[in-house]
Amino acid sequence: MSRMSRMRPVEFSCEGDLLSGILHSGAADARTGVVIVVGGPQTRIGSHRQFLLLANALAAAGHPCLRFDYRGMGDSEGEPRDFEAVDADIRAAVDAFRGEVLLVLSGRDLTAAEFRAAAEQAPLAEALGRSRLGQVELADANHTFSSAAWRAEVEQATMSWLAALDTRN
């Protein structure tokens, strides 16, 4: 099966706007999937194609993935907003996809530091509190996981988290 045939466009609603995404099919009997959330003003492809590459690798391992654009970004409707105002977008994507949450944060990144601070405050803390939450921090990585080694670390950390979920479920 070609890589393109495993991807399909999806749309879901967020406060009256349509959000656009790409669903990467995993195994037919998959019990665990991944919603990939961007950390700043970029589209669902990600810097250096990070999110596309990660979704392809996870789907090839059997885990379905959803990549999506926030309102006002990429192909999604609505007004652009900064990452401190995307809690409804994330909630809509998780609700549309269903699944536990793994945060992958880079240690050498001001956006990740700001996210950590925002995640302790309502309403983001409330949105994140609705799911079981795992977190991985790659202390030496930069904001975009720009090296092949850091991208591989993200992939491995996500695969390990998924394997642990599969054994619990």
C-alpha positions in Angstrom: 0.0 0.0 0.0 1.5 3.4 -0.9 2.1 6.0 1.7 -0.5 8.4 0.1 -3.2 5.7 0.2 -2.8 5.6 4.0 -3.7 9.3 4.4 -7.0 10.9 4.0 -8.3 14.5 4.6 -10.6 15.0 7.5 -12.6 18.0 8.8 -14.2 18.6 12.2 -15.9 21.5 13.9 -14.4 23.8 16.5 -16.7 26.6 17.8 -18.4 27.0 14.4 -15.2 26.8 12.3 -14.1 23.8 10.3 -10.6 22.5 11.2 -8.7 20.6 8.5 -6.5 17.6 9.1 -5.0 14.5 7.7 -5.7 11.1 9.1 -3.0 8.5 8.7 -4.5 5.0 8.9 -2.9 2.5 11.1 -3.7 -1.2 11.6 -7.4 -2.1 11.2 -7.4 -3.5 14.8 -5.4 -0.6 16.3 -6.5 0.3 19.8 -4.3 3.4 20.2 -3.7 6.4 18.0 -2.0 9.8 18.1 -3.2 13.4 17.7 -0.2 15.5 16.7 -0.4 19.1 18.0 1.8 21.8 16.7 3.6 24.0 19.2 3.3 27.4 17.4 2.4 29.2 14.2 3.0 26.4 11.7 0.9 24.0 9.8 0.2 20.3 10.4 3.3 19.3 8.3 5.6 20.8 10.9 9.1 22.3 10.6 11.4 20.1 8.6 8.3 18.0 7.8 8.6 16.6 11.4 4.9 15.9 11.9 4.4 14.3 8.5 7.5 12.1 9.0 6.4 11.1 12.6 2.8 10.3 11.4 4.1 8.2 8.6 6.4 6.2 10.9 3.7 5.7 13.5 1.1 4.7 11.0 3.6 2.2 9.4 3.9 0.7 12.9 0.1 0.3 13.1 -0.9 3.5 15.0 -3.4 5.8 13.3 -2.5 9.5 13.6 -4.3 12.8 13.1 -2.4 15.9 12.1 -4.5 19.1 12.0 -4.3 22.9 11.5 -5.5 25.3 14.2 -8.2 27.8 13.3 -6.7 30.4 11.0 -3.7 28.2 10.0 -3.2 26.2 6.9 -6.5 24.9 5.5 -8.6 25.5 8.6 -11.2 28.2 8.9 -11.4 31.0 11.5 -9.2 33.7 12.8 -5.5 33.1 13.5 -4.6 32.8 17.2 -1.5 32.2 19.2 -0.8 29.0 21.0 -2.2 30.3 24.3 -5.6 30.5 22.6 -5.9 27.0 20.9 -7.3 25.0 23.8 -10.6 24.6 22.1 -8.9 23.5 18.8 -6.9 20.8 20.7 -10.0 19.7 22.6 -11.9 19.4 19.3 -9.1 17.4 17.7 -8.9 15.0 20.6 -12.6 14.7 20.8 -12.8 14.0 17.1 -10.0 11.4 17.3 -10.4 10.1 20.9 -7.3 8.9 22.8 -4.9 9.6 25.7 -2.4 12.5 25.5 1.4 12.5 25.2 3.2 15.9 25.3 6.6 15.9 23.7 8.5 19.1 24.6 11.9 20.3 23.7 14.1 21.5 26.5 15.8 24.3 24.6 12.7 26.1 23.5 11.0 29.2 24.7 7.7 28.1 23.2 7.8 24.9 25.2 8.6 26.9 28.4 5.7 29.1 27.8 3.5 26.1 27.1 4.6 24.5 30.4 3.5 27.8 32.2 0.2 28.0 30.3 -0.5 24.3 31.0 -0.6 25.1 34.7 -3.4 27.7 34.2 -7.0 27.4 33.3 -8.4 26.8 30.7 -5.6 24.8 29.2 -5.0 22.9 32.4 -8.7 21.9 32.4 -8.5 20.8 28.8 -5.4 18.7 29.4 -6.8 17.3 32.7 -9.7 15.6 30.8 -7.3 12.9 29.5 -4.6 10.8 30.9 -1.5 12.7 30.2 2.1 11.5 29.5 5.0 13.8 29.0 8.4 13.5 27.4 11.0 16.2 27.5 14.0 16.1 25.2 16.3 18.3 27.2 18.8 19.0 24.5 16.4 19.4 21.6 15.5 22.8 20.0 12.0 24.0 19.2 11.7 22.2 15.8 13.6 19.0 16.7 15.8 20.0 13.7 18.3 17.2 13.7 17.7 13.7 12.5 18.8 12.5 16.0 16.2 14.6 17.8 13.5 13.5 15.3 14.5 9.9 16.0 14.2 10.5 19.7 10.7 11.9 19.3 9.7 8.9 17.2 11.2 6.4 19.7 9.6 8.2 22.7 6.2 8.1 21.0 6.6 4.5 20.0 7.6 3.5 23.6 4.6 5.4 25.0 2.2 3.7 22.5 3.6 0.3 23.4 3.0 1.0 27.1 -0.6 2.0 26.3 -1.2 -1.1 24.2 -0.1 -3.3 27.2 -2.5 -1.4 29.5 -5.4 -1.6 27.2 
